[in-house]
Amino acid sequence: MKIVVLDGHTLNPGDLSWSKLEEIAEVTVYDRTDDKDTISRAKEAEIILTNKTVLDKETIKCLPKLKYIGVLATGINVVDIEAARQAQITVTNIPGYSTNSVAQTVFAHILNLTQHVAEHSTTVTNGKWNKSPDFCYWDIPLIELADKTIGIIGFGKIGQATAKLAIAFGMKVIVSTRTNKDTKMDVDFVSIDEIFKKSDFVSINCPLTEETTSLINAEKLSLMKKTAFLINTSRGPVLNEEALSAALNNEQIAGAGLDVLSVEPASANNPLLTAKNCYITPHIAWATTDSRKRLMEIATENVKSFINKKPINVVS
């Protein structure tokens, strides 16, 4: 079989190996693929692996040899699943590989917003501590997490991992979820409006669906405390960026930590790039080395299982 990886760079920029996949079949890896090149690069492939390269209905129609699409991520919105199903193409994804890494990023943003380590380190490097009349100083108020309330929207694996970390910090955890309420963790399940009203930190950990698109809007943000912070490591379109920018600039809420935006790479005119106290990382919550190794291992097992006619992690 011929395997084509359409956009392998983000998974493996050079620090991992495709060797286990190459043991299975002939593999061609492209770092990135423009839409105009997708068909020409994939037309001979029976197996395609894609991360963000779109495989829509028209593209799938032009790939008659294609039998399998492996999405190198959990989200599958880059593939027209119905078109693949009609063409009898198996589609798989990679579940659960980045749970701990994403939860860790939630708290990286929370700690950045409360402890300001990088900013204070910069002042030390620039000589402010050398000139200080006191043994210490802080330029921004520091916030202790113990006994603060974190509201978690979505309680899948990442939401639950985030809750565990919050409990370890001594935080009170409240959760809004449409599905999973079966847990032994010390959390309270509340309505989504209560999340915004009661939380000192709101962490968005739900998937992107029609129902969750623009779930975080001006109305919801207006319910938040002026001292509260919003964290989003899920998907950019879950929140209305204009509304969040306005809430930050009007000091309606205290700050935000984001790992995702509605358009990626970031659009130069995205209002959040210049919003007050808004910290944005470039969609890296999933990208720890350990997480990417797991992704590579699961992707390889997905392909092996398909070839052995026992497909796993099927989403089509």
N, C-alpha and C positions, 0 to 999 in steps of 0.2 A: 504493500500500500504506500501511497505517496501522501506525506503530511506537509502542510504548509502552515507556518506560524506567521500571521499577517502583521502583528505588532508586538514583537517579543521584548523590546528594549526595557519597558518599565518593569516587567517581571525579572528580566535578566540583563542588566546593563553590562555584564561581564564578570560578575562575582559568583555566578552560579554556573551550572552545566546543563546542557541539553542531552548529555550522553545517554541517560536512561531511556529517553524518548528515541534516540537514534538507534538504540538496540532493537527497537520494535519495527522500524520501517525507515524508508528514505525521508529525511527531514530537510526542508528548506526554511530558514528563518529570516524574516525581514524585520528590521528594527521598527519600521513604521510603514504604513501603506496609505497613500491618498485614495480617496474614493474612486478616482478615475483609473487607478491601477488595480483595484481589487479583482476584477474579473480576469484580467490578463495574468495575474500572478496565481490565481486560484483555480483556473479552468481545468487543470489536469489533476487536481487534488481530490482524493476520496475523503480525506480528513482535513478539516480546517480548525486551527486554534486562533481565537481572537480575543482581545481584551476590550478595546474600544472601537475597532474598525467595524463599521455597520454592515450587516448582512440583511438587507431588506428584501422585500418580495421580488422586486425586479432583478436584483443581484442573484438571488437563489435560483430564479428561473434560468439564468445564464450559466449555471454550473451543473450540468447534467451528470457528471461523475460523482458529485458530492454525496456522501453517505452519512457523514458525522460532522457536527459542529461542537467544539469544546470551547465554552466561554471561560477565559482565564480570570474569572471573578465570580462573585456571588450574584450580582445583579445581571439580568439577562435582557435588558431593554435594547441592547444593540442588535438583537436578532429578532426577525419576524417569526415568532414561534408557530403561528398558524400556517404560514407559508411553508416552513420546514416540515410541519406535520403532514401537510397535504402532499409534499414531495417525498414523504417517508424517510426524512432525514432525522436521525437521532440528535438531540441537543442536550448537552450536560453543562452543569456549572460546578463551582468549587465552594461548597458550603463550609462554614465554621473555621476556616483556616486562619482568620485574622482577629478572632474574638478578643484575645488578651491584648493584642497590639492596639486595637481601636479603643478599648476601655482605658488603656494606659494613656492614649492621646487625649481622651476626655479630661483626665486628671492633669496631664501636661498643661492643657489650656486653663484649667481651674487654678492650678498652682501658679501659673504665669500671671493670672489676673489678681491673685491674692497676695503673692509673695514678691513678685517683680524682681526675680533673681537677675535676669539679664540686664535690666535697666540699672540696677544698683551696681552690678559688676562693672558696667561701662563707666559709671561715675568714679569708681575706685581706680580703674585703669587710667582715667583721665586726670587723676590726681586729687580728687576732692577729699578723699579720706586722709591723705597726707597733710592737708591743710585744715582738717577739722579740729576745732577746739575741744571736742569730746571724743570719747572712745568709740562712739557709734553715731549713726544718723540714719534717717529714712526720708526719702523724698516723697513717698506716696504712702498713705495709710496701709498697714498690713492687717490681713484678716485671718483669723483662726477658723479652721473648718469644723472643729468639734462642736456639736450641737446645732450646727447650721442645717437647714433643710434643703435636700436636693430632690427635685422632681424629675423623674425619668419618663419620657414618652416613648413607649414601645418596650416590651419586656421579653424579647427573644434572647438569644445567647449573649449578645453584646450588652443589652440592657441589664441582664442579670449579672454579667461580669462587672459592669459599672456599679451596680448596687453593692456587690461584695466589697469593692474597693472603698466605696463611700462609707459602708459600715465599719470597715477597718480604720477609717479616719474619725470615727465617732459621730458621723452625720446621721441625721434622721432622713429616712428614705420614703418618699411617696411615689406612687407609680400610676400611670394611666396606660391601659392596654386594652385592646379589643379581643385578645385571645387568651394568653396564658396568665392564670391567677393562682396556679398551683405551685406554691413555693414554701419552703421552711424558713426562708430568710425573714428577718424582722423588718418587713415593709408594710406600708398601708396602701391599699388600692383606692384611688379617688377619681373623680371626674377630671377631664382635661382642664376645665376652668379652674378647679381647685389647685391643680399643678401650678398654674400661672399666678394665682393669688397668694399661695402659701410659700412658694419656693424662694430660697436665696440663690439657688442655681437651678437652671432648667437644662437638662441634657436631652437632646433629640436623638433617639436611637431606633426610630421606626423606619420601615422600608418606604421607598417612593412608589405610591400607587395613585390612582385617580383621586381617591379619598384624601390622601395626605398631601397632595400638591397644594402649595400655599396654605397649609394647615396653620402655620405660624404667620399671622397677619396682623394688621393694625389693631383689630379688636382684641386679639389674644394678648398682644404686647401691652395694650393699655391696662391689662389686669395685673401686670407685674409690679413688684415693689421698685422704688427708685434705686434701691441698693442692690438689686438682683442682677445676675449675669446669665447670659444665654450661651449655650455650647451646642454646636452642630457638627457632628461627625458622620451624619447619615448621607443625605443627598441634598444638593443645593436647592432644588425646586421645592423642597418641603417648606421653606420659608420665603416670604415675600421680601425681597432685598430692599426695595424702596421703603417699605414700612419699617424694616429694622434700621436702616440708615437714619430715617427720621427720628425713630425712638432714641437712638444713640446720640444724634446731634442735638436733640432737644433735652437730653439728660433725663429722659423718661425712664430709662434703665441705666445701670452702671457700666455695662460693658458686654462684649461678646468675644467668644473664641470660636473660630470657624476653620474647618479643614476642607470644606467643599463650597462650591459656588454653582450658580445655575448654568453658567457657561464656563467650560474649562478647556484650555488654559483661560485664565481670567481675562475678561474683556477690559480694555483700558478705561472704559467709561462706567464700569461697575461702581455704584455709589458707595459700596462698603469699603472700597480701597482707601477712601479718604474720610470715612466716618470716625467719630470720636471713640477712643478706647476700644477699637476693633482690631483684633489680632487674627491674621489669616495665615494658615499654613497650606502648602500646595498639594492637597489631597494625598498626604503621606501616612495617614493613620494605619493603613494596611501594610506599609512597606518596610517594616523591620526585616532584617535578614532572616530571622527565624520564621517569620510569617511567610515570606516569599519562598523559602525552602519547602514549607508545608504545601504551599500552592503548587509548586512544581511537582512534588511527590503525588499529590492528589490528581493533578492533571494527567500525569503519566499513568496512574492506576485507572483513571477513567478511560483512557485510550485502550489500554490493555484489556480491560473488561469488555469494551465494545467489540474489539477484534475477536475476543473469545466468546462472543454472542451472549454475554451476561452483563449488559450495561448497568452502570450504577450512576447515581446522582443525575438521573434523567429528569429534564424539565419540559420536554416536548410531548 
